[in-house]
């Protein structure tokens, strides 16, 4: 019996297996390089996060944008000069509006909006003050 064809077939399979192994090793090397790069990137992101959170308390607070109504800057000026908490009626009076219920309620709504924006506080119900 001639075993030459069998040995030739084994050589072909061995060459194919060797080529596959070489290809897989190259892929593994590539994946290991990409993994190292990803891990380094993650480390850099963690350092950046730590740095940013460490500096966050040193950054000045950004004042929220006021709604686009001419009374808001005037209301803030009133509170900058105030030495005590003010009621909506006091603000309405300081703005020069008539003390009509609609004007007082409008002033109260504006004060509540400034509380939501974090600019004013409502110490007691209906008493508003500038946030420290």
Buried (B, 14 or more C-beta within 10 A) or exposed (E): EEEEEEEEEEEEEEEEEEEEEEEEEEEEEEEEEEEEEEEEEEEEEEEEEEEEEEEEEEEEEEEEEBEEEEBBEBBBEBBEEBEEBBBBBBBBBBBEBEEEEEBBEBBBEBBBBBBEBEBBBBEEEEBBBBEE
